[in-house]
Amino acid sequence: MMRLENEMVGLRAIEPIDVDVLFDVENDLDLWKYSNRSQPYSKDLLQRYIDHAHRDIFETRQIKFTVIDQEATPIGFIDLFDYEPLHHRAGVGLVILKEKQSKGYGAAALELIGVYAKKYLQIHQLFAHIASENTKSIRLFEAQGYVFVGTKKEWNFYEGQFQDESTFQKIF
């Protein structure tokens, strides 16, 4: 099993024991607006997702890691999506459990996913789409070297109105 780690966190393959944490994250109504969701996931569906997570990124164009703390406790998830090997790029998504936010875990996980993407996938750039009002995430990504490259106006609809979405890139 491939595992990356630094002084704050580790990234490991998602495992069956993660289903309860994944269930809580995926069914957190506060996060649905950021993930374009409008209905819950069942534990059964998430378990089947985990059971098939071993499939190669070149086939699925995505990969999800469990973010763990120094005690090996799951504290979030980070994924690469829209992987495009021809152009050496991928999107990155990150969620850290609410009670673990603002403690450096997100920054440490972004650092590690960059190492993985560059070293093992020959990624030239990562990108992130972040709701323009999500200033906490914007500050996190900017602190890790992601640069604002544009705004998609009125891109998403939630909380009764259209919201802008910002795009950030990190070029290695």
LUMMI-489696 format. One record per residue: x, y, z of N, C-alpha, C, CB in turn. Coordinates in steps of 0.001 Angstrom, whole numbers, always signed. Each point is the difference from the previous one (the first is absolute). Glycine has a CB too. Example, Ala and Ser with C-alpha at 12.3 -4.5 7.8 and 13.67 -1.06 7.14 Angstrom:
REC       n_X       n_Y       n_Z      ca_X      ca_Y      ca_Z       c_X       c_Y       c_Z      cb_X      cb_Y      cb_Z
REC    +13190     -5690     +7800      -890     +1190        +0      +900     +1200        +0     -1892     -1173     +1246
REC     +1542     +2223     -1966      +820     +1190       +60      -770     +1090      +730     +1184      -628     -2145
This chain:
REC       n_X       n_Y       n_Z      ca_X      ca_Y      ca_Z       c_X       c_Y       c_Z      cb_X      cb_Y      cb_Z
REC      +844     -1182        +0      -844     +1182        +0      +889     +1244        +0     -1849     -1245     +1224
REC     +1586     +2144     -2170      +744     +1243       -80      -499      +942     +1090      +357      -296     -2494
REC      +578      +911     +3208      -394      +959     +1034     +1012     +1122       +25     -1123     -1800     +1371
REC      +644     +2995     -1506      +814     +1192      +110      -246      +609     +1372       -73      +407     -2512
REC     +1102      +203     +3073      -201      +662     +1280      +998     +1120      +188      -889     -2115      +954
REC      +504     +3068      -136      +893     +1058      +447      -186      +129     +1512      -106     +1237     -2257
REC      +565      -159     +2843       -52      +135     +1456     -1427      +163      +542     +2265     +1019      -114
REC     -3241      -705      -756     -1375      +243      +469      -985     -1099      -371      +488     +2398      -180
REC      -402     -2869     -1065     -1011      -933      -499      +619     -1078      -864     -1684     +1819       +76
REC      +874     -2826      -331      +335     -1015      -984     -1145      -107      -985     +1432     -1260     +1657
REC     -1131      +780     -2839     -1018      -316      -995       +99     -1490      -241       +90     +2317     -1097
REC     -1220     -2992     +1191       -10     -1429      -271     -1197      -327      -880     +1158      -492     +2196
REC     -1110      -674     -2788     -1121      -458      -810     -1249       -58      +867     +1547     -1327     -1501
REC     -2664     +1663      +900     -1268       -87      +718      -297     -1482      +256      -871     +2169     -1066
REC      +400     -2474     +2269      -217     -1380      +434     -1426      -189      +510     +2437      -196      +583
REC     -2889     -1059      -483     -1357      -261      +504      -278      +620     +1368       +48     -2104     -1288
REC      +956     +2220     +2147      -219      +586     +1327      -340     +1491       -72     +1576     -1691      +937
REC     -1391     +2307     -2098      -277     +1431      -171     -1456      +299      -331     +2332      +262      -753
REC     -3147     -1291      +582     -1356      +221      -496      -817      +915      +906      +106     -2237     -1060
REC       +36     +2118     +2370      -797      +844      +893      +400     +1471      -104      -253     -1948     +1547
REC     +1545     +2221     -1618      +473     +1378      -132      -406      +551     -1364     +1948      -473     +1547
REC     -1793      -322     -2593      -394      +423     -1335     -1505      +267       -54     +1901     -1330      -986
REC     -2681      +471     +1622     -1452      +185       +64      -345     +1343      +639      -311     -2492      +150
REC      +969     +2818      +957      -262     +1272      +688      +382     +1197      -871      +388     -1142     +2197
REC      +752     +1065     -2860      +454     +1103      -848      -920      +177     -1201     +2359      -420      +731
REC     -2638      -668     -1424      -809       +90     -1224     -1443      +395      +275     +1467     -1717     -1007
REC     -1933     +1500     +2216     -1379      +341      +342      -110     +1233      +884      -545     -2395      -199
REC     +1616     +3169      +289        -8     +1268      +731      -682     +1050      -877     +2142      -603     +1268
REC     -3335     +1003      -885      -780      +936      -810      +731     +1310      -257     -2048     -1025      +930
REC     +2889     +1463        -5      +745     +1243      -180     +1010       -81     -1146      -294      +440     +2430
REC      +715     -1650     -2773      +998      -168     -1064      -619      -238     -1369     +1534      -907     +1704
REC     -2801      +575     -1749      -626      -327     -1280      +119     +1138     -1005     -1580     -1482     +1214
REC     +1483     +2702      -762       +73     +1124      -937     +1354       +66      -693     -1627     +1247     +1421
REC     +2657     -1744      -796     +1340       +39      -595      +301     -1212      -867      +737     +1317     +1951
REC     -1551     -2346     -1833      +266     -1214      -769     -1109      -311     -1006     +1287      -862     +1945
REC     -2138     +1850     -2195     -1077      -148      -984      -883     -1215      +300     +1470     +1093     -1707
REC     -1827     -1246     +2947      -818     -1131      +448     -1378      +483      +411     +2055     -1222      +760
REC     -3028      +355      -917     -1351      +329      +449      -711     -1208      +608      -105     +1755     -1769
REC      +836     -2835     +1981      -594     -1170      +637     +1082      -777      +742     -1788      -127     -1788
REC     +1372      -617     +2818      +992      -721      +805      +516     -1257      -698     -1115      +881     +2043
REC     +2260     -1346     -1558      +536     -1293      -414      -303     -1012     +1098     +1844     +1093     -1382
REC     -2150     -2309     +1003      -198     -1070      +975     +1356      -592      +371     -2305      -510      -932
REC     +2370      -124     +2094     +1229      -692      +393      +324     -1117      -980      -451      +551     +2402
REC      -575     -1227     -2886      +208     -1079      -962      +682      +529     -1266     -2024     -1200      +911
REC     +1532     +2302     -1439      +606      +584     -1198     +1448      +412      +261     -2262      +801      -735
REC     +2508      -174     +1873     +1365      +414      +336      +908     -1209      +208      -909     +2086     +1051
REC      +388     -3139      -461      +798     -1216      +177      +388      -584     -1354     -1165      -460     +2183
REC      +220      +465     -3129      +312      -492     -1349     +1040      +891      -675     -2320      -956      -185
REC     +2228     +2272      +407     +1015      +921      -532     +1377      -363      +561     -1734     +1840      -213
REC     +1804     -2033     +1522     +1273      -353      +634      +510     -1335      -538      -666     +1269     +2075
REC      -232     -2223     -2259      +390     -1312      -504      +621       +71     -1399     -1826      -991     +1378
REC     +1483     +2013     -2133      +531      +155     -1359     +1073     +1088       -98     -2204      -770      -861
REC     +2597     +1324     +1983      +967     +1102        -5     +1399      -434      -423     -1335     +1061     +1791
REC     +1580     -2351     -1861     +1310      -501      -404      +243      +145     -1507      -103     -1601     +1911
REC      -930     +1941     -2656      +147      +133     -1451     +1001     +1103      -326     -2366      -805      -338
REC     +3075      +626      -732     +1098      +873      -396      -478     +1392      -399     +1242     -2015      -745
REC      -486     +3033     +1149      -338     +1381      -333       -27      +233     -1517     +1026      +720     +2172
REC      -250     -1488     -2919        -2      +148     -1451     -1313      -489      -605     +2489      -272        -5
REC     -3174      -608      +717     -1311      -488      -447     -1129      +904      +477      +895     -2330       +24
REC      -861     +2710     +1252     -1113      +731      +599      +149     +1514       -83      -299     -1915     +1514
REC     +1521     +2376     -1736      +313     +1445       -64      -167      +698     +1345      -724       -15     -2375
REC      +696      -792     +3454      -103      +573     +1339      +600      -964     +1021     -2075     +1282      -670
REC     +2444      -716     +1818      +488      -798     +1114      -293      +760     +1288     +1822     -1067     -1431
REC     -2257      +346     +2456      -308      +612     +1288      +897      -609     +1066     -2393      +421      -701
REC     +2932      +430     +1556      +809      -416     +1130      -700      +393     +1289     +2111      +227     -1360
REC     -1899     -1018     +2397      -426      +369     +1341     +1136      +786      +632     -1513     -2046      +227
REC     +1193     +3191      +342      +973      +801      +738       -46      -472     +1444      -253     +2020     -1560
REC     +1404     -2403     +2099       +71      -475     +1387      +953      +875      +803      -499     -2353      -748
REC      +234     +2455     +2046      +906      +750      +865     +1136      -913      +475     -1903     +1512      +738
REC     +2726     -1027      +155     +1159      -768      +465      -385     -1251      +788     +1265     +2128       +66
REC     -2506     -2194      +419      -481     -1191      +696      -712      -956      -954      -226     +1352     +2091
REC      +293     -1062     -3403      -631      -799     -1059     -1526       +76       +28     +1959     -1524       +93
REC     -2487     +2564      +516     -1447      +233       +29      -419      +755     -1255        +6       +34     +2530
REC     -1025      -508     -3240      -474      +736     -1183      -541     +1376      +384      -549     -2182     -1115
REC     +1041     +3216      +424      -443     +1370      +289      -523      +707     -1250     +1672      +100     +1854
REC     -1709      -804     -2982      -522      +609     -1211      +355      -819     -1221      +166     +2229     +1071
REC      -434     -1635     -2220      +254      -660     -1278      +543     +1018      -990     -1832     -1684      +439
REC     +2690     +1207     -1320      +524      +846     -1070       -18      -837     -1275     +1478     +1369     +1603
REC     -1867      -739     -2682       -67      -768     -1241      +520      +806     -1179     -1949     -1255      +911
REC     +2405      +498     -1877      +333      +537     -1315     -1122      -442      -922     +2546       -52      +408
REC     -3027      +952     -1252     -1091      -311      -916      +288      +664     -1344     -1661      -191     +1921
REC      +895      -180     -2922      +216      +517     -1361     +1471      -118      -402     -1929     +1591      +305
REC     +2545     -2694      +111     +1402      -245      -337      +147      -109     -1513      +376     -1178     +2209
REC      +522     +1956     -2739      +237       +19     -1439     +1489      -250      -244     -1947     +1611      -390
REC     +2338     -2892      +198     +1420      -318      -141      +644      +639     -1230      -467     -2130     +1166
REC      -277     +2294     -2237      +558      +619     -1197      +493     +1414      +280     -1529     -1392     -1392
REC      +776     +2120     +2200      +340     +1397      +294      +632      +177     +1376     -1870      +686     -1473
REC     +2091     -1790     +2181      +694        +8     +1297      -689      +920     +1018     +2147      -480     -1207
REC     -3463      +330     +1344      -734      +827      +960     -1111      -806      +662      +525     +2050     -1355
REC      -959     -1529     +2502     -1123      -603      +724      -590     +1042      +938     +1041     -2311      -144
REC     -2321     +2118      +471      -635      +816     +1020      +275      -603     +1367     -1793      +722     -1619
REC     +1708      +107     +2633      +198      -472     +1369     -1175      +465      +851     +2528       +51      -263
REC     -3027      -976     +1077     -1064      +308      +948      +418      -453     +1380     -1747      -213     -1794
REC     +1355      +961     +2800      +435      -278     +1367     -1129      +290      +968     +2375      +540      -604
REC     -2560     -1428     +1557      -895      +269     +1124      +672      -529     +1265     -2090      -132     -1480
REC     +2152      +999     +2460      +513      -354     +1326     -1183      +105      +957     +2392      +838      -509
REC     -2523     -1807     +1404     -1106       +12      +958       -43     +1338      +730      +180     -2502      +282
REC     -1369     +2996       -30      -179     +1332      +595      +820      +200     +1261     -2275       +32      -948
REC     +2286     -1040     +1823      +714      +149     +1273     +1524       -16      -156     -1941     -1085     +1103
REC     +2426      +755     -2291     +1443       -44      -254      +475     +1157      -889      -107     -2485      +241
REC      -819     +3342      -658      +363     +1108      -885      +777     +1079      +746     -2029      -474     -1378
REC     +2767     +1270      +621      +781     +1135      +514     +1116      -435      +947     -2033     +1411      -231
REC     +2553     -2624       +13     +1089      -507      +829     +1212      -405      -836     -1691      -780     +1657
REC     +1666     +1101     -2961     +1122      -315      -870      -128     -1296      -769     +1351     +1251     +1561
REC     -2393     -2033     -1286      -150     -1293      -662      -277      +144     -1499      -843      -933     +2154
REC       +18     +1899     -2520      -318      +208     -1408     +1228      +380      -804     -2287      +690      +658
REC     +3080      +219      -125     +1228      +419      -682      +959     -1179      -153      -274     +2327      +926
REC      +395     -3132      +121      +898     -1154       -56      -488     -1019     -1027      +604      +361     +2412
REC     -1913      -560     -2506      -552      -942      -977      +207      +514     -1430     -1710      -748     +1701
REC     +1508     +2047     -1921      +235      +576     -1333     +1466      -131      -400     -1891     +1612      +369
REC     +2781     -1436      +584     +1434      -172      -280      +275     -1433      -467      +579     +1764     +1731
REC     -1120     -2731     -1018      +242     -1402      -352      -627      -401     -1332       +96      -495     +2420
REC     -1294      +964     -2706      -624      -377     -1271      +801      +591     -1155     -2281      -111     +1096
REC     +2891     +1274      -877      +875      +581     -1018     +1229      -854      -242      -807     +2251      +646
REC     +1402     -2750      +425     +1158      -898      -121      -389     -1258      -770      +942      +881     +2169
REC     -2059     -1480     -1782      -470     -1211      -678      -266      +274     -1482     -1011      -810     +2160
REC      +268     +1864     -2440      -383      +310     -1381     +1221      +244      -883     -2136      +980      +851
REC     +3070      -258      -331     +1203      +331      -787      +898     -1227      -175      -105     +2367      +856
REC      +357     -3080      +228      +954     -1108       -40      -548     -1244      -700      +964      +885     +2103
REC     -2214     -1247     -1813      -524     -1269      -501      -876      +124     -1249       +91      -785     +2326
REC      -617     +1979     -2577      -871      +188     -1168      +561      +990     -1008     -1922      -525     +1454
REC     +3087     +1096     -1157      +626      +995      -855      -935     +1169      -295     +1386     -1809     -1000
REC     -2151     +2203     +2009      -916     +1135      -123      +811     +1286      -120     -1784     -1214     +1337
REC     +1391     +2045     -2271      +597     +1328      -184      -812     +1064      +741      +904      -715     -2244
REC     -2214      +480     +2352      -818      +969      +716     -1211      -650      +642      +769     +1752     -1575
REC     -1124     -1199     +2727     -1233      -356      +691      -909     +1221       -30     +1185     -1697     +1504
REC     -2482     +1441     -1529      -948     +1115       +32     -1072      -290     +1032      +438      +530     -2429
REC     -1067      +527     +2906     -1089      -122      +971     -1087      +998      -361     +1596      -762     +1818
REC     -2832      +314     -1710     -1162      +864      -181      -579      +237     +1388      -493      -875     -2371
REC      +427     +2133     +2773      -421      +333     +1362     -1085     +1068       -57     +2293      -581      +914
REC     -3366      +368      -171     -1048     +1010       +87      +630     +1322      +436     -1755     -1763      +555
REC     +1427     +2827     -1260      +642     +1291      +253      -227      +509     +1420      -278      +513     -2404
REC      -833      -922     +3043      -239      +456     +1368      +706      -876     +1035     -2197      +903      -752
REC     +2828     -1995      +324      +676      -911      +921     +1431      +510      +253     -1413     -1971      -828
REC     +1482     +3066     +1542     +1288      +679      +200      +992      -848      +788     -1207     +2168       -72
REC      +718     -3011      +940      +887      -877      +775      +770      -943      -930     -1585      +126     +1969
REC      +885      -734     -2908      +660      -893      -966      +899      +778      -948     -1940     -1564      +145
REC     +1492     +2719      -557      +826      +817      -896     +1323      +344      +671     -2069      +949     -1078
REC     +2019      -520     +2331     +1244      +322      +729      +902     -1228      +122     -1227     +1779     +1286
REC      +636     -2936     -1020      +774     -1239      +124      +737      -309     -1297     -1655      -865     +1674
REC      +941      +867     -2792      +624      -333     -1281     +1037     +1048      -394     -2102     -1172      -701
REC     +1804     +2440      +903      +980     +1042      -333     +1271      -147      +837     -1881     +1544      -621
REC     +1732     -1905     +1880     +1169      -189      +874      +861     -1161      -462     -1306      +928     +1904
REC      +723     -1852     -2670      +750     -1145      -528      +473      +230     -1434     -1332     -1486     +1494
REC     +1294     +2724     -1963      +554      +327     -1303      -965       -57     -1162     +2067      -836      +885
REC     -3352      +662      -622      -995       +32     -1065      -297     +1454      -340     -1003     -2209      +757
REC      +908     +2502     -2040      -185     +1363      -478     -1389      +134      -627     +2495      +248      -395
REC     -3177      +821      +732     -1304      +293      -576      +158      +263     -1491      -817      +946     +2198
REC        -4     -1629     -3016       +98      +188     -1454     -1310      +438      -644     +1774     -1715        -3
REC     -2866     +1710      +761     -1234      +468      -607     -1233      -319      +821     +1089      -269     -2176
REC     -2185      +911     +1769     -1284      -179      +664     -1040      -450     -1009      +593     +1749     +1703
REC     -1328     -2756     -1324     -1166      -414      -776     -1198      +672      +669     +1041     -2268      -726
REC     -1605     +3262       +63     -1084      +800      +547     -1294      -799      +119     +1068     +2024      -981
REC     -1725     -1863     +2139     -1295      -622      +263       -11     -1470      -422     -1096     +2232      -307
REC     +2143     -2942      +655      +244     -1368      -456      -850     -1041      +713     +2292      +702      -531
REC     -2487      -510     +1826      -746      -963      +809     -1193      +681      +652     +2102     -1317      +422
REC     -3161      +542      -214     -1203      +519      +639      -213      -724     +1318     -1022      +565     -2240
REC     +1091      +170     +3334      -318      -536     +1319      -344     +1157      +922     +1528     -1993      -350
REC     -2188     +1654     +1442      -464      +990      +973      -839     +1087      -672     +2034      -454     +1398
REC     -2802       +41     -2413      -941      +891      -645      +563      +994      -988     -1263      -272     +1993
REC     +2550      +141     -2319      +572      +941      -964     +1168      -625      -753      -710     +1902     +1462
REC     +1060     -1266     -2566     +1148      -447      -776     +1276      +492      +664     -1364        +8     -2124
REC     +2380      -877     +2108     +1274      +294      +657     +1139      -133     -1004      -910      -808     +2214
REC     +1909     +1667     -2067     +1190       -92      -841      +902     -1119      +498      -138     +2459      -517
REC      +937     -2983      -401      +996     -1017      +341     +1347      +460      -537     -1737     -1865       -44
REC     +2754     +1789      +877     +1350      +412      -374      +849     -1216      -343      -193     +2024     +1477
REC     +1083     -1840     -2417      +924     -1066      -393     +1412      +411      +394     -1499      -705     -1929
REC     +2214      -263     +2511     +1386      +195      +435      +858     -1085      -635      -739     +1051     +2200
REC     +1980      -716     -2505      +942      -960      -566     +1312       +55      +773     -1071      +227     -2278
REC     +1698     -1378     +2334     +1368       -97      +498      +815      -699     -1064      -742       -63     +2434
REC     +1701      +768     -2978      +865      -551     -1037     +1333      -362      +642     -1137     +1374     -1824
REC     +1569     -2607     +1583     +1251      -486      +608     +1183      +288      -915     -1269     -1806     +1211
